[in-house]
Amino acid sequence: MFTTYLRRELVHRRKHSLIIAIGMALAIALVVVVNAVSAGVSAAQSTALASVYGVGTDITVTQAAEPGEGGGGPGGFSFGADEGTTAEDGTTTLEQTQLSTARGITSFDAADLDTVLAVDGVEDATATLSLESTSFSGEIPDFGQTPTEGSTGGMPAPPSGGADGAGGSSFGVDSFSVEGIDLGGAALGPLSSVELADGRTFESTDGGADVAVLDASYAESAELAVGDVIEVGGAELEIIGTVASTSADAATASDVYLPLDTAQTLADLDGQVTTVYVQATGSDAVDAVQADLEGALPEATVSTQSDLASSVSGSLGTASDLVASLGTWLSIIVLLAAFLIAILFTISGVTRRTREFGTLKAIGWSNRRIVGQVAGESVVQSLLGGAIGIAVGLVAVLVINLAAPSLSTTSTGGDAAAGGAPGGTAEGMAGGMGGGPGFGQQATTVAADVTLNAPVTVGILAIAVGLAVIGGVLAGAIGGWRAARLRPAEALRSVA
């Protein structure tokens, strides 16, 4: 009997059933899309954080630079009056390469690594030395020549050129990031999240050797390959390999990687490091380890992945907030509207079937059986709408994945420095460069473009089906309650 009435309701009341199904389908499709996009944004954020942290790293230990420290110290580039090569026309050519910690960070004693390893809850730790190699080359004209047309007061006219060398001084700055790697701790830290692209990576016998591993993208842009030589800190290093990130959406942590002791020697920072990567024994121990490290190293900055996540900015953070707030509220509103439509149309259907239900009660149907009949019909209609909604949602997610929008992430740990203006003579130029901020210094900034992919999981589909059932049960229960209140005599009399 239940199946007979159910089939008749779906066939003879097609318009009624279709409206309920469409309303439920739209709500379910929106739920599928919002949940898939939200999961995709969360995965993209994890990818972005993984490009900054090494795989398995729970905590990092660094030390902020005091005012005037970092980025080559307070002096930046410094040239003496007798430095450079002077041509016959009086133009002085200056060149200098500097290898130092980036502005905003400073090095600290490598012995702090032993302090970290001694803390309870620390599974493993490794230290690295993050540096910036900056090369300056410039030509300074002779400003002491005889006054020319356009000069005033016996003083020579200012040069009309600039960085492009058009008639005055010209200069150029080239910089790239350098990371000194502890060869004994390669399982943790920057090189733990890369894969070999060409050549080989470091071996234990490379300690102290003049060898380097390059980021594959940087090597391509600089037109360098395995077997070539790269100059770092005034020394020529053999390129033994190139590496790339294991994620197609993230970059490696540095342009050039060196053995830690080689990097320390070239930067004149023997026994110094800038970062300690820490792996805790478990996620539940991270907070306790952070607190103990802050106590053991009071001058250090101890950061967890949660701290780093709060510093990630750009379109990724904006998209995450948008999906979390707007998507959630929109889903709730549409679901409530779909449930309301289902309830109203179910009640309307019950009203039109007054004679039918009155007759059924007259021949002995109980209130429970009538409620079950109405609720069953409503659940089937909602499940039909849910199936349509899941299909529509999957198509929408497929379109999103094919479009594959990219989200940008930026994590900044320092301040950029601007270059100083050149002085009026070669000596003045040297003074201006020595006293002002260094050229080419960069903030400790990591940026990545992450491609958004919206995954559809079994859990999302289960939620969609569950919501469809809830909507059907709710509408059926209210409609069935309305039908159960009918008295047989009144129902038959109302249609006589």
SEZAZA-314091 format. One record per residue (C-alpha): y negated, x, z. Coordinates in pm, whole numbers, always signed. Layout:
BEGIN
> c2|c1|c3
> Y|X|Z
...
//
This chain:
BEGIN
> c2|c1|c3
> +0|+0|+0
> -240|+283|+88
> -190|+449|-250
> -235|+118|-434
> -568|+45|-274
> -677|+409|-315
> -603|+412|-688
> -777|+78|-736
> -1085|+197|-549
> -1114|+512|-765
> -1044|+332|-1096
> -1232|+5|-1056
> -1525|+151|-861
> -1580|+459|-1076
> -1959|+458|-1047
> -1938|+429|-672
> -1685|+713|-645
> -1871|+931|-897
> -2200|+918|-706
> -2028|+1020|-381
> -1841|+1300|-559
> -2154|+1436|-732
> -2355|+1443|-410
> -2076|+1626|-230
> -2025|+1862|-526
> -2389|+1975|-527
> -2379|+2045|-153
> -2050|+2236|-171
> -2165|+2439|-473
> -2478|+2544|-285
> -2273|+2647|+18
> -2045|+2862|-199
> -2339|+3033|-373
> -2539|+3095|-53
> -2239|+3238|+132
> -2140|+3459|-162
> -2493|+3595|-211
> -2531|+3650|+163
> -2206|+3848|+172
> -2322|+4045|-132
> -2652|+4136|+32
> -2471|+4247|+348
> -2236|+4464|+141
> -2533|+4608|-50
> -2706|+4695|+275
> -2392|+4870|+399
> -2384|+5067|+74
> -2746|+5166|+118
> -2686|+5284|+472
> -2376|+5474|+364
> -2591|+5668|+116
> -2805|+5787|+407
> -2534|+5841|+666
> -2214|+6030|+603
> -1897|+5825|+599
> -1768|+5775|+952
> -2096|+5880|+1112
> -2192|+5664|+1408
> -2484|+5863|+1551
> -2726|+6130|+1428
> -2918|+6374|+1644
> -3249|+6511|+1512
> -3573|+6641|+1657
> -3917|+6525|+1548
> -4168|+6793|+1454
> -4465|+6860|+1674
> -4809|+6831|+1508
> -4846|+7124|+1267
> -4470|+7187|+1247
> -4238|+7110|+959
> -4304|+7139|+590
> -4358|+7511|+603
> -4561|+7519|+920
> -4931|+7466|+963
> -5035|+7707|+689
> -4846|+7574|+387
> -4873|+7820|+94
> -5072|+8131|+182
> -5192|+8404|-55
> -5371|+8726|+30
> -5673|+8849|-164
> -5469|+9125|-329
> -5176|+8904|-427
> -5100|+8782|-776
> -5144|+8938|-1119
> -5490|+8957|-1274
> -5529|+8956|-1653
> -5806|+9125|-1855
> -6009|+8803|-1867
> -6012|+8793|-1488
> -5758|+8509|-1454
> -5528|+8557|-1154
> -5170|+8431|-1170
> -5016|+8335|-835
> -4653|+8251|-769
> -4471|+8173|-447
> -4146|+8007|-342
> -4107|+7858|+2
> -3792|+7733|+176
> -3854|+7543|+497
> -3780|+7224|+684
> -3947|+6919|+535
> -4266|+6785|+688
> -4198|+6559|+984
> -3875|+6727|+1102
> -3806|+7053|+1280
> -3506|+7271|+1349
> -3341|+7319|+1686
> -3077|+7544|+1841
> -2734|+7510|+1680
> -2587|+7548|+2030
> -2682|+7183|+2084
> -2374|+7102|+1872
> -2155|+7230|+2157
> -2349|+7007|+2397
> -2281|+6708|+2172
> -1909|+6786|+2146
> -1884|+6803|+2526
> -2008|+6445|+2573
> -1740|+6188|+2660
> -1667|+5948|+2377
> -1748|+6195|+2097
> -1460|+6221|+1851
> -1613|+6479|+1617
> -1951|+6627|+1526
> -2099|+6862|+1266
> -2441|+7016|+1212
> -2649|+7059|+897
> -2978|+7223|+804
> -3205|+7007|+586
> -3460|+7208|+388
> -3710|+7170|+107
> -3746|+7440|-157
> -4097|+7437|-306
> -4219|+7672|-579
> -4588|+7712|-663
> -4728|+7881|-972
> -5094|+7877|-1068
> -5368|+8045|-1266
> -5710|+8092|-1110
> -6002|+8183|-1342
> -6258|+8449|-1252
> -6544|+8253|-1101
> -6750|+8569|-1052
> -6838|+8606|-1422
> -7197|+8595|-1562
> -7353|+8247|-1529
> -7291|+8032|-1830
> -7476|+7737|-1978
> -7468|+7448|-1738
> -7497|+7663|-1426
> -7773|+7600|-1172
> -7941|+7816|-918
> -7774|+8132|-1043
> -7433|+7994|-949
> -7158|+7950|-1209
> -7075|+7599|-1321
> -6761|+7454|-1165
> -6447|+7472|-1375
> -6391|+7177|-1602
> -6014|+7210|-1605
> -5751|+7120|-1353
> -5378|+7090|-1324
> -5342|+7078|-1701
> -5524|+7409|-1740
> -5793|+7270|-1976
> -6069|+7521|-1922
> -6025|+7589|-1551
> -5759|+7653|-1289
> -5407|+7528|-1352
> -5113|+7505|-1121
> -4765|+7355|-1097
> -4532|+7266|-812
> -4155|+7221|-829
> -3948|+7112|-532
> -3593|+7006|-453
> -3400|+6927|-136
> -3148|+7171|+11
> -2875|+7097|+266
> -2693|+7365|+462
> -2337|+7248|+531
> -2107|+7358|+813
> -1791|+7443|+618
> -1579|+7366|+922
> -1709|+7010|+949
> -1689|+6888|+589
> -1491|+6581|+697
> -1811|+6447|+850
> -2168|+6445|+728
> -2328|+6445|+380
> -2035|+6585|+180
> -1787|+6338|+327
> -1925|+6062|+101
> -1915|+6249|-232
> -1657|+6327|-498
> -1619|+6635|-712
> -1774|+6598|-1058
> -1717|+6952|-1192
> -1607|+7293|-1067
> -1509|+7312|-703
> -1651|+7236|-361
> -1689|+7479|-73
> -1396|+7668|+73
> -1370|+7833|+412
> -1416|+8175|+246
> -1759|+8073|+111
> -1927|+8123|+447
> -2231|+8348|+400
> -2177|+8368|+25
> -2453|+8317|-233
> -2299|+8001|-379
> -2427|+7647|-422
> -2299|+7299|-502
> -2540|+7067|-684
> -2579|+6695|-701
> -2456|+6597|-1050
> -2768|+6394|-1133
> -3001|+6673|-1024
> -2799|+6931|-1218
> -2829|+6719|-1531
> -3205|+6670|-1494
> -3258|+7041|-1423
> -3026|+7136|-1711
> -2796|+7336|-1484
> -2416|+7361|-1496
> -2126|+7526|-1315
> -2149|+7902|-1362
> -2528|+7903|-1391
> -2763|+8050|-1133
> -3017|+7861|-925
> -3297|+8027|-727
> -3330|+7912|-366
> -3563|+8083|-122
> -3606|+8382|-354
> -3230|+8441|-387
> -3014|+8371|-690
> -2709|+8159|-607
> -2410|+8090|-829
> -2342|+7720|-895
> -1972|+7667|-819
> -1958|+7289|-855
> -2134|+6955|-884
> -2072|+6640|-681
> -2154|+6271|-717
> -2164|+5983|-473
> -1844|+5786|-431
> -2057|+5474|-475
> -2203|+5402|-816
> -2502|+5238|-643
> -2603|+5529|-418
> -2719|+5889|-453
> -2598|+6192|-259
> -2797|+6312|+40
> -2944|+6625|-123
> -3007|+6802|-455
> -2852|+7136|-356
> -2585|+7217|-95
> -2534|+7564|+57
> -2308|+7707|+325
> -2488|+7661|+655
> -2517|+8031|+738
> -2649|+8106|+388
> -2915|+7838|+423
> -3012|+7969|+768
> -3052|+8323|+636
> -3257|+8223|+330
> -3489|+8004|+538
> -3512|+8265|+816
> -3374|+8004|+1059
> -3071|+8188|+1197
> -2889|+7981|+1458
> -3096|+7670|+1377
> -2999|+7322|+1249
> -3191|+7002|+1182
> -2926|+6729|+1212
> -2606|+6673|+1405
> -2374|+6401|+1272
> -2162|+6242|+1545
> -1851|+6028|+1524
> -1762|+5825|+1833
> -1409|+5749|+1949
> -1469|+5380|+1877
> -1741|+5127|+1799
> -1743|+5013|+2161
> -1833|+5367|+2274
> -2140|+5413|+2048
> -2399|+5279|+2293
> -2260|+5482|+2584
> -2247|+5799|+2372
> -2605|+5744|+2258
> -2723|+5710|+2617
> -2533|+6023|+2728
> -2670|+6226|+2435
> -3025|+6119|+2515
> -2968|+6240|+2869
> -2809|+6569|+2762
> -3071|+6638|+2492
> -3399|+6491|+2621
> -3610|+6640|+2341
> -3384|+6508|+2063
> -3400|+6181|+1874
> -3061|+6009|+1894
> -3018|+5733|+1633
> -2730|+5495|+1566
> -2653|+5307|+1246
> -2821|+5001|+1399
> -3140|+5203|+1445
> -3121|+5318|+1084
> -3063|+4966|+956
> -3390|+4857|+1112
> -3575|+5122|+909
> -3436|+5013|+573
> -3713|+4848|+373
> -3780|+4727|+21
> -3643|+4438|-180
> -3307|+4464|-2
> -3454|+4371|+336
> -3666|+4096|+179
> -3367|+3949|-5
> -3155|+3962|+310
> -3416|+3770|+511
> -3464|+3520|+230
> -3093|+3445|+199
> -3047|+3424|+575
> -3332|+3179|+636
> -3406|+2982|+321
> -3043|+2967|+208
> -2915|+2846|+544
> -3175|+2575|+588
> -3141|+2461|+227
> -2764|+2432|+269
> -2804|+2228|+587
> -3055|+1991|+426
> -2844|+1936|+114
> -2528|+1887|+320
> -2698|+1628|+540
> -2824|+1451|+227
> -2472|+1453|+76
> -2320|+1318|+398
> -2585|+1047|+416
> -2520|+943|+55
> -2146|+927|+122
> -2198|+716|+436
> -2440|+472|+271
> -2222|+421|-36
> -1911|+379|+177
> -2084|+114|+388
> -2209|-53|+69
> -1855|-55|-68
> -1723|-208|+253
> -1984|-483|+230
> -1880|-569|-126
> -1516|-583|-13
> -1577|-833|+269
> -1334|-1091|+129
> -1069|-826|+74
> -1079|-691|+427
> -1101|-1040|+575
> -786|-1138|+389
> -605|-821|+501
> -693|-891|+863
> -579|-1248|+821
> -234|-1137|+707
> -196|-900|+1000
> -364|-569|+923
> -484|-401|+1239
> -831|-253|+1282
> -676|+93|+1296
> -505|+44|+961
> -825|-79|+794
> -1024|+216|+932
> -750|+452|+809
> -759|+295|+462
> -1137|+328|+427
> -1140|+679|+576
> -858|+792|+347
> -1039|+665|+38
> -1360|+839|+150
> -1181|+1170|+216
> -1021|+1166|-129
> -1360|+1099|-291
> -1518|+1383|-92
> -1233|+1621|-177
> -1279|+1536|-543
> -1648|+1621|-507
> -1556|+1937|-317
> -1328|+2053|-599
> -1608|+1996|-852
> -1851|+2175|-622
> -1625|+2478|-585
> -1589|+2501|-964
> -1967|+2479|-1012
> -2023|+2733|-733
> -1778|+2980|-887
> -1953|+2953|-1223
> -2291|+3013|-1055
> -2155|+3318|-870
> -2013|+3451|-1198
> -2357|+3421|-1357
> -2513|+3608|-1064
> -2258|+3888|-1091
> -2310|+3917|-1466
> -2687|+3934|-1419
> -2630|+4197|-1143
> -2986|+4221|-1005
> -3073|+4557|-847
> -3227|+4583|-502
> -3425|+4887|-387
> -3390|+5042|-42
> -3610|+5301|+124
> -3563|+5479|+455
> -3845|+5708|+562
> -3844|+5964|+839
> -4165|+6160|+785
> -4510|+6174|+630
> -4603|+6299|+286
> -4865|+6566|+258
> -5134|+6584|-1
> -5236|+6906|-170
> -5563|+7082|-86
> -5837|+7146|-336
> -5869|+7493|-486
> -6147|+7717|-368
> -6422|+7879|-580
> -6261|+8225|-615
> -5916|+8373|-606
> -5976|+8459|-243
> -6120|+8115|-180
> -5821|+7959|-347
> -5589|+8148|-119
> -5789|+8043|+182
> -5797|+7679|+79
> -5425|+7678|+25
> -5351|+7858|+344
> -5559|+7629|+564
> -5480|+7288|+418
> -5164|+7091|+387
> -4891|+7248|+175
> -4844|+7154|-187
> -4536|+6962|-289
> -4428|+6874|+64
> -4239|+6546|+74
> -4155|+6290|+333
> -3795|+6278|+449
> -3737|+5969|+241
> -3409|+5838|+102
> -3431|+5572|-168
> -3150|+5401|-353
> -3106|+5122|-604
> -2815|+4900|-509
> -2659|+4649|-750
> -2598|+4311|-591
> -2252|+4161|-637
> -2174|+3824|-479
> -1809|+3817|-371
> -1617|+3491|-328
> -1358|+3508|-53
> -1085|+3274|+62
> -1292|+3214|+374
> -1584|+3078|+170
> -1354|+2842|-20
> -1193|+2728|+307
> -1540|+2650|+447
> -1621|+2447|+134
> -1300|+2244|+161
> -1355|+2193|+533
> -1708|+2060|+476
> -1581|+1819|+211
> -1316|+1687|+453
> -1571|+1654|+732
> -1806|+1461|+505
> -1527|+1229|+393
> -1399|+1167|+744
> -1750|+1100|+874
> -1834|+854|+596
> -1492|+689|+615
> -1503|+653|+993
> -1841|+479|+987
> -1745|+261|+691
> -1407|+179|+844
> -1569|+90|+1174
> -1794|-150|+983
> -1492|-306|+809
> -1295|-332|+1135
> -1573|-542|+1293
> -1522|-819|+1038
> -1354|-1137|+1169
> -1113|-1297|+924
> -1263|-1646|+948
> -1622|-1526|+908
> -1525|-1294|+623
> -1348|-1573|+429
> -1627|-1821|+499
> -1894|-1575|+376
> -1742|-1572|+27
> -1632|-1935|+5
//
